[in-house]
Amino acid sequence: MFAFTTARKSRNNLFGARLVWQPGTAEFILENVAEGSQQVALSLRLRPRAAVGSSWVASTSPALTATLTSRSWDQVGSQPGSPFDSVAVITLSSGVVVRLSRQYGLLAGPRWLTLTSTAPQYVVRELPVTLAGSPLSPDRLFDLHPGDLLGYETTPQSVGGPPCTSMYTLRNMLTRQVVGDSLTFTYRQQSKVVNHSISGCFGTPPGTVLGPVQTGRLAFSLRTGQSPQYEALPLLSGEYRELSRFAGSVLLVGLGLSQPTFPTCQSGNTTLGYEYLHRSGMASNNTLAYGTITDGNWFQHFAAETGLGDIRTDEKTLQYSVKSGFTGPIICGSNTNYATLLPTRTAQAAAIATLHPNPAPEAATLTLAQPARAGSALRLTDALGRAVWRAPVPAGQSAISIPLAGQPAGLYLLHLSGPDGATATWKLTHE
């Protein structure tokens, strides 16, 4: 079900207007094109270098007068540490206020150049910078390094009551590489699905289903900020992009930086947000109109300050993280739902088989938790990595004797390889 129309395509920028300098003068023209019933075409003459208190004709149709209210050395951004510049404040006879910076241009103005003072005021939050210096820079949004852990919870939206299932995913970052203007990551992750025992949940018995360990890759352009895995990046506030996979029925719109709308220590002070707007019909001037879905729309948020990547994508939210820091790991959230995911090699090996006795005098026995598959093999190496014994493991066998007689005392490694190439390793001490 669609809500009322909330957006439409526009040729204008954030303020619904553009600022044009008049060559050979100290005047600027703030103009916009007509946008259906939203606004009429308008052109305003602005004189930021006029004497403070002076007035002039800003527009003849409609008749508007402009007055330079003040000109001062002021902070030009709303963020801590924003630079200072000469800022002119111009008030129109309609009550509309416009702020201009000598170096950075339009700082504040009404949404659409309406003729009343009731129009919502837009204020520049981030000053123009290169991509590398902006909050949309991939290496700032994804300030991740090998060993960092990210724990996600995916809970489907439920209208009639509590959700029947929850999925928990733990991601371990393996590599980070910059080549030319490309930033790439590799990772491994594992998920588990928890089926809840709740009234109204049918078809799936309560319990936990553990998924396989998977590998993945993230890639970003440091020149454009685009990523094949995150199609929203790097849209600015109010920018949009049609999604080809939805045949023109969906727009992806940048929401800009804002305070987090959900409590999470991963978000920091601000989040970068995006939203899907779905085609909802035709506007009055025969252009496409877009709106939200009343029972839940698609959102994506990034932690603009903590560098943890996407902290929310639709029904998936970041609930747990371990991130590299200068003085040690920075831990956020609880690992209760992720402790059994991505087990260490030692834990993996222990779940596959047990080795006894260890230390061993003449021989040890490897007891498999499951009968061996065809194509499995064992290899024993010394501390220098030299193979001292090897043997195939017959299919269906569960216990294999490892001979040590005649070998020097010391530490050995026993390797079990499967038909799929996976390998488990155990330490074995020979007395």
N, C-alpha and C positions, 0 to 999 in steps of 0.2 A: 504494500500500500504506500503510495507516495504522499509526501507532505506538500504544502503549498510551494510554488516555485520559489527557489531561493537564489538562483544564479542564472546568468545568461552570458553568451559570448560577447566580448567587448573589444573594441579596437584601442581602448584607452589603457593607461597604466594605473598604478595604485590609486592615485588621486583623481582619476577620471579626467586628467588634463595633462598638458605638456607645457613646459616653460621654454620660451624662445627668446633669445637675446636679439635686440635690434642693433645691428652693426652701426658704429659711429655714434652711439648714444649710451646713456646709462639707464635705459629703459628695458623692461622685459614685458613680454606678452604671455599671460597665462591663458591658454585656450583649450577648449574641448570641442569635440564633434558631437552632433546630435546622437542620442542613444535611445531611440524609441520614446516611450513615455517616461523614462527615467530622467532625462535631462534634455534641454534644448541646447543648440550650439551657442557658445558664449566666448567672448574674447575680452580679457581684462588687461588694462595698461597699468603696470606697476613700476614705481620709481623708488627703489630702495636707497638711493643716494640723495634723495630730496631732503630739505631741511625738516627736522623733527617738528611735527605740528602742522606742516603744510598739507594742502589738499589739492586734488586735481581730478579731472574727469577720467574715470576708469573705463566707462562704457557709455555709449549713447543709446544703445538699444539692447537691453533696457538701460534707463538712465541710472547710473551708479557713480558715486563719488568715493574716492579713496583718500585716506589720511595716513601719513606716516606717524604712527603712534609712538614708536620708540626705535632707537638704534643703539645697541649696547654690545659689550664683549660678554658673550654668554656661552654656556655649554650647549653643543649642538646635537648631542645624542642623549638618549634616555638610559644608557648603560653606564655603570661605574667606569671611570677612566676615560669617558668620551672627551674628545678635544674641545677647545674653545675657539670661537670665531666671532667675527662681526655679524650680528643678527639683527635684521630689520623686521619690525612688526607693523603690518599694514592692516588697517580696519576699514572695511567697506561700509557704505551707508546702509546696507542691508543688515549689518551686524556681523557678517562673516569676517573672520580673522585669518590672515595668511602670514606665515613666518618664512623669511628667506635668509639663507646663509651666503656670505660672500664666496666661500670656497665650495660649499656642498649643495647649493641650490635650494629647492623647495624642502622645508622641514616640517611644515604643518599646513593643513588646509582642509576644507570640507570634502566629504565624500560626494562626488559629483559637485559641480559648481552651481548649486542651487541658489536662489535669490533670497532665501530666508536664513536666519541665524540658527535654526533648529536642526540643520543638517549635522549628522555625526562628524566629529573632527578626527581626521587621520593624522597621526604623528609618526615621523620616521624613527624607527627603533634602532636600525643598524645603518651606519653611514656607508657610502659606496666604497668597497674594497675589492681587491682581487680575490679569486676563489680561495687561494691558499691562506688568506688572512681572514676568511669569513667563517661563520659557524657551520656553513654547508660543506666545508672542505672535508673530503673523505678521510684523510688521515687525522682529522680532529674528531669527526663523528665516530670513527672506528679506530680509536687509539688502543688497539689490542696487540698483544705480544704472545709468543709461544708460552704455553703453560697457563694462560688465563682461562678461567672457567665461567661459563654462562649457563644458568639454569632457568628454563622456560616452563611455564604452566599454560596449558591450553584447555580451557573449559568452555564447551559449547554453550551459546546463549539458550536459556530455557525460559519460556513464557509461563508455562503451567506449573512450575515448581522447581525444586533443586535439580541440578544436572545429574544425569545418570552416570556419566563418565568424566574423568579428568586424565589428561596426558601430561607427563613430566618428561622433559628432554634436557639432558646435560651435554653441553658442547665444550670440547677442549680444543683450544687454538694450537695448531701444530707449527705453522710457519707464517712469517710475514716477509714480503719481498717487494722492493721497489725497483723496477726496471724501466728506464726512460720516464714516460709520463703515466705508467701503470702501477697500481698498487694491488697486490694479490695476497690472499690468505688461503691456507688450507686448514681443515679442521676434521676432527672425528667426533661423532656424537652417538648417543644411544637414548632411546625413549622407552617408557613403560606406560601402559594404559591401566588405570585403576577403575574397575567397574564397581559402583557404589551399590550397597544394599538399601535402596530407598523405595518406599511405596510408590508404585506407578512405573517402575523401571522393569520392563519385561524383555525376554529374549536373550539376555546375556547374564550368566551366573556371576555373582559377586566374586571379586578376586583381582589379581594383578597379572597382566600379560606383558612379558619382557620382550622388547624388540631387538633386532641384531645391531651390532656396531656398524655405523656407516661413516663414510668419508664425504667431504664436500669442499667446495671452493667458492670464494668471494672475489670479485674483481671490480676495480674502479679506475676511471680515468682521472688523473690529477690535473688534467687540462680542462675538461668539461664537467667533471663531477658525476658523470653518468655511470650507471652500473646495470648489468643485465639482471642482477638479482633484486635490485631495488629501483623499479622504474619510476618512482616518484622523484628521486634525486635528479638535479638539484633545483626543483621548482621553487620560486620565491612566493611570497604572500600574494594571493590573487592570481598567480599564473596557473594555467591549465594545460592539460595534454589529453587528447583523445586516446583511448586505449583500443588498438586495432583488434584485439582478441574479443572485444565486445561489440564489434561492428558499429561503432559510433554511438552506442547507447549509453556509454559511461564516460565521464570526465574525471580526471585526477587533478585535484586542486590543492595548491599550497596554502596552508593556514598560517604559516609563519611561526615565529617564536612566541611562546606564551608560558604562563605558569602551569605547572603540571595539574591535570584535572583528576588524577588519581594518586593516592598516597604510595610512594615507593622511594626508597633511598637511592635507587639508581638514577632517578631523573634529575637530581641536582636542583638548581633554581629555575631553569627554563627547559622547555621541550620544543622540538621542531616537529610540527604536525602536518599531516596530509589527510585528505578525505576523498572518497568516491562520491560524485554526484551523478544520479541516474536520469536519463532522459525521461521527462514527465509530460511532454506535449509540445505545443507551439505557443509562442508568445503572441501578444496582440499585433505585433508588426511582422508576423509570419516568419520569425526566427525561432530556432530551437530553444527550448527552455529546459532547465535541469533542476532537480530537487533531491532531497534526502528521502530515505525510507523510514517511515514512522516507527517500525518495530526493530530498528537497529541498522545503522549504516557502517560502512567499512572505514576504519581509521588506521593510520600508522604514525607512530611517534618515535623520535630519536632523542637520546640524551645528549643535548647540545654541549654540555659542560663536562660530563663524566667520561665521554668517549667510549661508551659501551655498546654502540650501535643501536639497532632498533629495540626499544624497550616495550613496544606494543605493536603488534600487527594483527588487526582484527581481534580474534579471540585468544591470541597468544600474548602473554606478558612476561617480562623478565622478573623473576622472583628471587634469584640468588646469583651472586657473582663473586669471583675471586680474581682480583686484578693486580698486576705488578705495580709496585710503588717504590719510591726512592728508599724508604726505610723498611720495606717489607710488603707482604701482600695486603691489599685492601679488601676486606671481606664485608659483604653486604647481604643481609637476609640469612635464612637458615638452610642448611643442606639436608634437612630431614627427609625430604622427598627425593633426594638425588644421591644419597649415600651409596646405594647399591648399583648405580649406573657407572659405566666406564670403569670397571674394576682394574686394579693394577695387574701387571703381568704375574706377580706372585699369587694374587687372589684368583686370577683366571686359571693359573696352573693348578692351584689347590682344588678348584671346582672340577677340573678335568680328571685328575688322578692323585693318588698318594704314593709316596716313595718311602719304603721301610725295609730294613732299619736304616737309619741315617744319623750318625756315621755307621758305615758298614765295613766288616772285616774282609769277607771273601766275595759276597754277592749281595745285591739288594733286589727287591721286588717292586715293580711299578704296577699298581692296581688301578685300572681304569674305572671311572664312574659309569661309563657306557661301553659296550663291546666295540672293539676297534672296527673301523670301516676299511674296506678294501683299498689298498694303496697307501696305508699308513706305514711309517718307518721310524726307527730309533737310531740315534747317533750319540755316542759318548765322546766328549772332547776334554783335553786337559786344560790347565790354567792358561796355556799359551794358545789355545784354540785348535790344537792338532787333534784330529780324529784318532781315537785309540780302539774304538769298537763301533760297529754298526750292524743293523739287522732289520729286515722287514718284519712287520707285525701282521700275522695272519688275521684275516677278516673274522670277526666274531670273538676273538680272544680278549680276555679281560685282565689277565695277570701275566707279566713278562719278567723273566729273571735277567738281571743285569750283572754280568760277570766282572769281577774286580781282581781275581787272583792273578798274581804276576805283575800287577800294575804298581808303580811307586805310590806310597802314601801321599795324600794331599787332597786338594779340592778339584772336583770334576763338574762338568755341566752335562746333563742329560737332555737331549732335544727330541721331542716327538713332533713329527711333521705329518699333516693330514693330506688327503688327496686333493684338497682345494688350495694347498700351499700354506695354510695357517700352521704356525709353530708354537708349541708350548715348551718352556724350559724349567728344569729343576736343578738346584745345587745339590751335589752329592759329595760327601766327605768319605774318603777311603782311609781306614786306620792302618 
